[in-house]
Amino acid sequence: MGRDNETWVSEFILLGLSSDWDTQVSLFVLFLVMYVVTVLGNCLIVLLIRLDSRLHTHMYFFLTNLSLIDVSYATSIVPQLLAHFLAEHKAIPFRSCAAQLFFSLALGGIEFVLLAGMAYDRYVAVCDPLRYLAIMHRGRCARLAVTSWVSGSINSLVQTTITFQLPMCTNKFIDHISCELLAVVRLVCVDTSSNEVAIMVSSILLLMTPFCLVLLSYIRIISAILKIQSREGRRKAFHTCASHLTVVALCYGTTIFTYIQPHSGPSVLQEKLISLFYAILTPMLNPMIYSLRNKEVKGAWHKLLGKCSGLTSKLAT
């Protein structure tokens, strides 16, 4: 669609969280610390899985993908947010805004589909443990991961292309912390019913469908756990799924509330807080959840720290 002088926008202004300078400086320090913790935590998880042969299993293959998605998602939003906290002119070029929307939307979709694949992995591990290796072989795990990356990327490409082909008139102020889909659609000066339908359809395909699969998997898992006679057996079976279930609760909850009803959904402030939650808090917490609740990961940490301590002692002597 062509753009004339009235519909062309070369840049957008992100209104962010606050216009007060002291508040912005405080938020800059807070979010910078959280972003550094997020990057270090997820990168250390990937490194740990790579270095420890005991973690070369299907579950940790999926966890590696999850950590890469989390650090990438945070990086698609937080550096821009930090720069704007200290900038007087909080502008983002048109193409940069489109790129930010594409990557954040793609990585979010990828994560939702990947979590469904991880739920299926836990379902097989608990409900059919004798055939686990036969069912969850390397090829199937790779196909599940590729499916998540491809489906999320295609959906994001379609949504981004449709959104940025619409005329934005002369309105260039985005009342959000980033170029988020609903915030950009609100700038459009034509009827957006088709966009809202597209958002609804993609939400059903990449959000509600994976969520229903996760829900079904855990209904079957809980049913199988309750049939285990020994208390210790039930505890071990539940422990196998506890970390993933916690991450699922964090990721799916408010996103469903945001995107399933875009026309009557949350307020602008709620949208900003939800975006912050998924851009900063969730990626920061995921490595902690898998580290603190997982004996194998904690054992690998202790082993790695022991090696580092031993190497340091040798170098000192």
N, C-alpha and C positions, 0 to 999 in steps of 0.2 A: 504494500500500500504506500503510495507516495505521500510525502509530507510537504505542505506549503509553509509559508512563514508563520502562520498562526498555530500550526500544530507541531512544529519542530522544537524540540527541547534538547539543548546540547549538554546540559548537566542538571543534576537534581540537588536539592538541599535537604540533608537529613536533620530533622529537628532534634532527634536524640532523646535523652532522658531529662535533661535540665539545662537551663540557660545561666544558672548561677555558677560563677567561676570557681568558688571554693568547693562547691559540691562536685563539680567536674574534676577538679584535681584529686579530691578524695576518691571518687569513683575510678579515676585513672590508676591510682596506686592499687586499689583493691582488685580491679579486674586484671591488671598486669600480673600481680602475684598469682591470681587464680589461673591465668593463661599459662604462665611458666610452669606451674604445678601440673596443669593438664598435659602440656607437651612432654615434660619430663616423665610423668607417670605412664602415659601411653607408650612412649618410646622405650622406656625401661621394660614394660610388659612384653613388647615385641622382641627386644633384645634378649630378655630372659628366656622366652620360649625358643628363640633361635639357638641359644647356647646350651640349654639343658635338654639332653636327649629324652629324659622322662616326660617332657612336655610335648614331644612330637606325636601328638594324638589328634584325632579329628576334632575334638572339642576345642583344643587350643589352636587349631588351624582357623576355626571360626572366630575365636577370640582375637587372633592376630588381625583378621579382617576388621573386626569391630573396633579395635584400637586405632587402626589406620584411618577408619572412617571418622572416629571421634576427633582425632587430632586434625584431620583435614577440614571437618565441619567447623571446628573452633577457629581454625586459621582463615577460613573463608569470611568470617565475620569480625572476630575480635580485633585484629590489627587495625582495620579501618575504624572501628569503634574507638580504640585507644587514640588514634591519630586525631580524631574529631574532638575528643575531650580537650585537647590542647590547642586546637585550631580555632581561629576567629571565624573563618569562612568554611563552613562545614559542607563543602560541595563534593559530589562524586560524579565523574563524567558519565555520559549516557551509556557508553559501551562497558565501562567498569561496573555500572549498576546492573546491566544485563548479565555480565559475567558472574557477579556476586549472586544474583538470583538463581542463575543456572546451577552453580556449584552447590549452594546451600540447599536448594530444592532437590538436586540429584542425590546428594549425600544423605539427606534425611530419608528419601525414599529407599535408597539402598539399605540403610540401617533397619528400616521396618521389615523389609523382605528377608534380610539376613537373620533377624531375630526369629522369624518364623522357621527358617532352616535350622537354627540352633535349637528351637523347641522340638522339632522333629527328631533331631539327634538325641536329645534327652529322653524323648518318648521311647525311642528304640532301645536306648541304654537301660531304661528301667523296666519296660514292658516285654522286651524280647532280648535279654542280655546274651543268650547263647548264640543268637544269630546276628549280634550287633556288627561284628567285623564283616560279615558277609553282606549285610544290608548297607551299612555306612562305609562302603569301600572308598578308596581315594578318588576314584572317578566321579562317584555320586556327590561327594563333598565338594569337589571342584565345580561340578555342574550347578549345585545349589548356590555357591558363591558367585559364579559367573552370571547366573540368572538374576541375582540381586543387583549386581553392578549394572547389567545391561538394562533391566526394567526400570530402575531408578533413573538412569541417564536418559533413556528414551522419553520417559514421562516429563522430565525436566526440560529437555530440548523442545518438546511440543508446547508445554506451558509457557516457557520463556519466549518462544517465537510468536505465539499467538498474542501474548500480552504486549510485547514491544512493537508489534505492528499496528496497534491501535493508536489513534491520535490522543496526545496528552494535553492538547490545547496549550495554554501558557502557564498552567499550574506546574510548578517544579518543586514544591515543598512536600516532602515525604515525612509524615508524622510517625516516624519509627526510628529504630536504631540501625536499620540496614534496609537494603532493597528487598523487602519481604513481599511475597506474592500479593496478598490482600491489600497491603499498603500501596503498592504500585497500581493495582487495578482501580483503586479509589481515585486516582488522578485522571483516569480516562473520561473524556467529555462526550462519549456516545453511550448508547445502551450496552450494558455489560452482562446481559442475561446469558449470552452464549458462553462467556468466560466463567460465570458462576456455575453453569452446567458442567463445563469442562473440569472445573475444580472439584465439583461434587463427584464426577465420574472417576477422576484420578484418585480422590480420597477413598472411594469405595475399593478401587483396584489395588492401591498400594498401601492403604492404611487399614481399612476395615477387613478386607480379605485376609491379609496376614494376621491381623488381630484375632479373627475367628479361628484360624488354623492354630494359633498359639493357645487360645482358650480351649479348643477341642483337645489338643495335645495334653494340656495340663489336667483336664477332666479325666482323661484316660490314665494319666500318670498317678493322680491322687487316688483314683479307684484301685489301681494296681498296688499302690503303697498300703492302702487300708487292708488289703487282702494278705499282706505279709504277716506271718504269725509272730515272729520275734520282734521285740521292741527295738533291739539293736539293728535289725535288718531294716525296719521302717525308718530309723534315724539316718542310716547310711543312704538309703534311697532318697530321702528328702534332701539330705545334704548335697547330693549329686545335682539337684535342680535349684537349690536355694539362691545361688548367685545370679543365675540367668533369670529367675522369676523376679528378683529384685530389680534388675535392669529393665525387664519388660514393663514393670509397673511404672518406673520412672519415665520411660520413653513414650509409651502409648497414651498415658492418662490424659493430660491436658491437650495433646495434639488433636485427639478425636474431637474434643470440645471446640477447638479452634476452626478446623477445616471442614467438618461435616455440615455445618450450617453457617457458611460464610456471610449470609445476609443478616442473620439474627444472632450472630455469635458474640464473642467477647468484646469489651470496649477496647479502645486504642491502647490504654494503659495496660490492660490485661494482656494484649497481644505483645507489647514490649516486654513485659515480665516473663511471658512464656518463651519468647525468643531468647532472652537472657538465660533462662533456665536450661534450654537445650543447647545454646552456644557455649556456655561456660560451666554451669553446675554439673549437668549430666556427664559430659566428657571428663570432667575432673573426678567425679565420684566413681565412674565405672572401674578404673584400675584398682581403686581402694576396695571396692566391693569384691572383686575377684581375688584380691590379695588377702584380705582379712578373713574371708569366708571359705578359703580354699587351702587345704593342707598341702596339696602338691605345689601350689605356687609359693606358699610360705616356706616349704622345704627347699625349693629351688632358690629362693631369696637367701636363706641361711647358708646354703652351699656356695652361692656366688660371693656372699660377703666373707665367708671363711677363706675362700681362695684369694680374694682381694687383700684380706688381713694378712694372710700368710705371705703373699707377694710383697706387701709393704714391709713386713718384718725382715724378709731376706734382703730387700734393698737397703734397709736401715743398717743392717750388719755388714 
